[in-house]
Amino acid sequence: MKERIFYWPDGCWCRPGEFEQMQHKSDDFGLIEVSLTATDEEIDRLVDSLVTF
């Protein structure tokens, strides 16, 4: 099974249940799907590989 992750160009990310808490962030976000077993550290690395600072 997969889980959707929202991520922003600054490297921040959240799960769908946390999205409302991120309303202070820009509307410029992307969506990726990760395994339900992915750890926060794995998601950090994936998001870091997708964004350019």
Secondary structure, 3 states (H helix, E strand, C coil): CEEEEEECCCCCEECHHHHHHHCCCCCCCEEEEEECCCCHHHHHHHHHHHCCC
